[in-house]
Amino acid sequence: MSPYSIFIYFQRWFILNTMTNAPPSASKIKKHRALRILLIIAGTISLILGAIGIFIPLLPATPFLLLSAACYMRSSERMLNWLLNNRWCGSYIRNYREGKGIPLKTKILAISVLWITIGYSSFFIVHDFLIAQVAMIAIAAAVSIHLIKTPTYRSKPQKQPS
């Protein structure tokens, strides 16, 4: 199974679970306190990895942010609301959940930075390891295909008061 197919599987699972299932009620969460704590810890670790992924192109941010949202949805309404209303990553998750997609500027920047860093790493860092070069280029191609296939978000122009 390729990394791209794993990502697509997780993406579909997340959309189905967040769009069709309502968050568990507070009484269900309180009954399973250990599970709630584990989900909050998993969501926080995933959020940290997603935040790092915003700045490091080789680490994908969106899957980790989506995983954080899924964990928080099942464990803490307060943490989920904080994540969805966060000024740095809230819009990523909201737009993705609503099927709006990724802004064109973000797509271009992500694909450009991805290929620049993969190209540099492939030809200057791991130039002696053909398998590593092929793997890095395959991952970059899969991520690029996914970004291209993801809908492009276009913000609606604000009407000027007349």
N, C-alpha and C positions, 0 to 999 in steps of 0.2 A: 504494500500500500504506500503510495507516494505521500510526501508531506502536503501536497496540494489537496489530495483527496481526503486526508485526515482533517485538514482545515475546513473544507467544504462540509464534511460530515458534522463537525462541531458547530459550524455556522448554522446549518439547517436545524440541528437539535436545539440550539439556543433560540432561534426564531420561533420554532414550534412551542417551546416551553414558555417563552416570555409573552407570546402573543395569545396563546390559547388558555394557559393555566393562570388562574388568579394566584397571587401570593398566599401562602398559608396563613390561616387566621392566627391571632396572637395566642389563643389557647393551645393550638397545636405546637407552636414554637416553644411555649413555656413547658410543655410536657417533655420535650426532648432538649433539655438545656445543654447537654454535652454535644449533641449534633449542631445546635445553634452556635455554640462557641467554636466548634471546628469549622463551620461554614464561614464564620466571621474571620477566623484566622486565614483560611484558604483564600477568601475574597481579598483580604488585606495584602497577602503575599502576591496574589495575582495583580492587584492594583499597583504595587511597587514595581513589579516586572513590566507592567504596561507603561508606567511613567518612565522607566528607564528606556523602554522601547520607543518612546516618542523621540528620544535624543540619539539612540543608537539604531541605525537602520537595519542591522542584521537581526535585531530582536523585534518581532512584530508586536505592535502596541494594541491593535484592535482586538485580537483574540483574547488577550489577557484582560483588557477592559471589559469585554463582553462576559468573560468568565467571572470577573468581580461582580458585575451587575447580577448575574445569575445566582451567585452565592449570597449576595446581600438581599436579593429578592426573597430568598427562602429563609433568611435568618434575621434580618434587621431592616425594618422599614425606614428607620432614621438614617442608616448608612446608605441605603439605596437612594433615598431622596437627596442626601448630600452628594452622592456620586453623579446622579442625573442633573443636578443643579450646579455642579462644579464648573467654573469658567474655563478650565483647560481641557477636561475630558468629557464633560457632560454633553456637549453638542455632538461629539463623535458617536456616543452611544444613542442619543435621542434620534439623530438623523438615520443611523443604521437600523435601529428598531422600527422606525416608521417607514423604512424602505426608500428614504430620500436619496441615499447614496453618499458619495464622497465628493467634495468640491473639486473642480477641475484643477485649480491651482495646487491643491494638496496632492492630487494624483501625479501631476507633472513633477512636482518637487520630490515626492516619494520615489518615483521610478528613476529620476535622475540621480538622486543621492544613492539609491540602491545600486545602480549599475556602476557609478563612479567608485563606490567603496568595494564592491565585488570585483570590479576590474583591477583596481589597485591591489587588493588582497590576493587575487589569483595570480597576477603576473609579477608581483614584487615580494610578497610574503611567503606564499606556498608554491613558488614556481617549480620546485623540485618534486612536488607530489601531484601527479596527474589526477589521481582519484579525488583528491581534495578540490582541485580546480574544477573538475567535471561536476562534482556535487554542488559546489558553490554556484556555478553557472546554472545548473538545473533548478536549484532553489530560487535563484533570482528570476529565472524565466517563469516559474510557477507563480511566484508572487506578482510579477508583472502582468501575467495573464489574468490573475484574479482581480487586480486593480483595474485593468482595462474593462473587464466584464462587469464590474460593479457599476451600478447606475451613477451618473454624474449629478451631483446636487447643484441645483441652480436656485439661488435665493431670489425671492420675489422682490422686485423693485418697490421701494417705499413711495407712496403717492405724496407729492408735495401739496401742502395746503394752498389753495388759491385765494 
